[in-house]
Amino acid sequence: MDPGQQLPTTVTLQLPSPLLEVRDDRLDAAGIRLLLKRDDLIHPELPGNKWRKLKHNLAAAAEQGHDTLLTFGGAYSNHIRAAAAAGHHFGFATIGVIRGEEHLPLNPSLAYAVGRGMQLTYLDRSTYRAKHTPAVIDSLRRDWGRFYLLPEGGSNHLAVRGCAELPTEIDETFDVICCAVGTGGTLAGIAAGLGPHQRAIGFSALKGGEFLADEVTRLQTRTYGRCSDNWRIEYGYHGGGYAKTTPQLTEFASDFAERHGLRLDPIYVAKMMFGIFDLAARDNFAPGTRIIAVVTG
Ligand SMILES: *Cc1c(COP(=O)(O)O)cnc(C)c1O
C-alpha cells in the first residue's frame, strides 16, 4: 500500500503531475523534443519535489507516533514553507529551525510558515552548520521535546524514495531527464527511478556546487546500498549563486514566459531551463533526443 495514503487528510494532490510538450524553434533546430513534468501543479502549497520528499517522511512520522515535525532551512527556504503547509494539512505541529538571526517583520516565506502554524526558532550560523550533529539535536530535543526530524531541504532516504517515483509516472519514452539541484535529494531519487539507457542531468543552483555529486552519491548509497552511474551535474548555470541571477538569465526567463506562458521559478527552475537550452545550442544532445524537464516548483 502507498504509505502516503495512510495519512488522514482532505488535501487533493494532482498526481501523476501533468506532462506537457514545449514547442520551440530553438529546440527544433537542435532536433530535440522537450516535455515538462509539471510537478509545480501537484498542490499550490505542497509543490513539486517538496511533496515527493515529504510524502514517505510524513507516513513514517505518523507510523512512529509523532505529532511534531522539526526541520531546518534558510529564511527563504521553500522546504520550510512546504513543511509548514504539510503540518497544517496532515495534522502535525511544526518547528522551523532557521539559519541566522530573527528579522522582524518576518519575510513573506516565514510569515506564511507561521500562518500555517509553524513555530520558529533561530540558530546562529556556526551552530547552524553543526545542525545535524547529536549535540545540536539533543539541545533541540531539550527545548522542544519529542519530534520527527526532517533534515535541511528534506533530503533523506525516504525523500529519495519519494523522488524515485517521479520517472515511473511518465508513460512517454524519453532519453534524458533534467532537474535543478539544491541539496541533491531530488536528483538522487530521479536517477534511481530511471530505466536502462535513460540518464539524468542535474543543474546546480549553487555556486561551488561541486560537493553535490558526493551528496547525491551518499543519498543513493544510504537509500539503496549503491550508487547509480546514470546521472551527472552541470555546475555552470548557477547564475552567480543561490538566489542570485544574471541579466542573461532573467532575459531568458522572461522570453520563455512570453513564448510558453510559464513563469519559471527563478531560484531553481529557470537555471535548469537555461542550461537545457544552452546545452542544446551547443549540440550536447544527439538529434532525436527526448528530454523531460522537471518543473520542481
Ligand atoms: C527545493 C527545490 C529544489 C532543490 O531540490 P533538492 O532535492 O534539494 O536538490 C529544486 N527546485 C525547486 C523549485 C525547489 O523548491
The ligand as a MOL file (V3000), in Angstrom:
LIG
                    3D

  0  0  0     0  0            999 V3000
M  V30 BEGIN CTAB
M  V30 COUNTS 15 15 0 0 0
M  V30 BEGIN ATOM
M  V30 1 C 13.9590 22.7460 -3.1070 0
M  V30 2 C 13.9020 22.8990 -4.5910 0
M  V30 3 C 14.8380 22.2610 -5.4480 0
M  V30 4 C 16.0410 21.5130 -4.9180 0
M  V30 5 O 15.7970 20.1710 -4.6410 0
M  V30 6 P 16.9230 19.2950 -3.9000 0
M  V30 7 O 16.2700 17.9880 -3.6810 0
M  V30 8 O 17.2080 19.9960 -2.6050 0
M  V30 9 O 18.1190 19.2310 -4.7570 0
M  V30 10 C 14.6620 22.3860 -6.8110 0
M  V30 11 N 13.6400 23.1130 -7.3190 0
M  V30 12 C 12.7380 23.7580 -6.5370 0
M  V30 13 C 11.6690 24.5590 -7.1670 0
M  V30 14 C 12.8470 23.6700 -5.1440 0
M  V30 15 O 11.9710 24.3290 -4.3650 0
M  V30 END ATOM
M  V30 BEGIN BOND
M  V30 1 1 1 2
M  V30 2 1 2 3
M  V30 3 2 2 14
M  V30 4 1 3 4
M  V30 5 2 3 10
M  V30 6 1 4 5
M  V30 7 1 5 6
M  V30 8 2 6 7
M  V30 9 1 6 8
M  V30 10 1 6 9
M  V30 11 1 10 11
M  V30 12 2 11 12
M  V30 13 1 12 13
M  V30 14 1 12 14
M  V30 15 1 14 15
M  V30 END BOND
M  V30 END CTAB
M  END
